[in-house]
Amino acid sequence: MKMMSVIAVSPKEGAVDEITDLIVDSRKNGVEGLDTYNIVHTHEDQLLVVNEWASMDAFMDYVNGPHNMIELIEHLCERFDEENVCKAYSGAIRHQEKAN
């Protein structure tokens, strides 16, 4: 069953583009089990990374793997929401649009 994970981070001043580039570059060759992801820059100057995973096992393999996103970007963040780092939602995706 597909599942979602949501990670919220508060970037240091001027680090939004660098964080976004690091995430995109780290995933350019694909990540096993990661179907789609979105990076949202909120009005509160927070970044939300919403991931759709093929399964809970794929998500846990990524979290425990050497290329965990938080380890990649934490030096550029004022704060990351530790509760959201491992918050995952399983179940059907209610609505999703993909750009062509």
RATACOR-V429683 format. One record per residue. N is the residue number from 1. OMEGA is omega as a letter, one per 40 degrees, with the letter a starting at -180 (* if undefined). D_LAST is the distance of its C-alpha to the last C-alpha in whole Angstrom. Layout:
BEGIN
N:OMEGA:D_LAST ; N:OMEGA:D_LAST
END
This chain:
BEGIN
1:i:25 ; 2:i:22 ; 3:a:23 ; 4:i:21 ; 5:a:23 ; 6:i:23 ; 7:i:25 ; 8:i:26 ; 9:i:28 ; 10:a:30 ; 11:i:29 ; 12:i:32 ; 13:i:32 ; 14:a:30 ; 15:a:28 ; 16:a:25 ; 17:i:23 ; 18:i:25 ; 19:i:24 ; 20:i:21 ; 21:i:21 ; 22:a:23 ; 23:a:21 ; 24:i:18 ; 25:a:20 ; 26:a:22 ; 27:a:19 ; 28:i:17 ; 29:i:19 ; 30:i:18 ; 31:a:20 ; 32:i:22 ; 33:i:21 ; 34:a:18 ; 35:i:15 ; 36:i:13 ; 37:i:15 ; 38:i:14 ; 39:a:17 ; 40:i:18 ; 41:a:21 ; 42:i:23 ; 43:i:26 ; 44:a:29 ; 45:i:27 ; 46:i:26 ; 47:i:23 ; 48:i:22 ; 49:a:20 ; 50:a:19 ; 51:i:18 ; 52:a:18 ; 53:i:20 ; 54:a:21 ; 55:i:24 ; 56:i:27 ; 57:i:29 ; 58:i:25 ; 59:a:25 ; 60:i:29 ; 61:i:29 ; 62:a:27 ; 63:a:29 ; 64:a:32 ; 65:a:31 ; 66:a:31 ; 67:i:28 ; 68:a:28 ; 69:a:26 ; 70:i:29 ; 71:a:31 ; 72:a:29 ; 73:a:28 ; 74:i:32 ; 75:i:34 ; 76:a:31 ; 77:i:31 ; 78:a:34 ; 79:i:34 ; 80:a:31 ; 81:a:32 ; 82:i:33 ; 83:a:33 ; 84:a:29 ; 85:a:29 ; 86:i:30 ; 87:a:29 ; 88:a:27 ; 89:i:26 ; 90:a:26 ; 91:a:25 ; 92:i:22 ; 93:a:19 ; 94:i:20 ; 95:i:16 ; 96:i:13 ; 97:i:10 ; 98:i:6 ; 99:i:4 ; 100:*:0
END
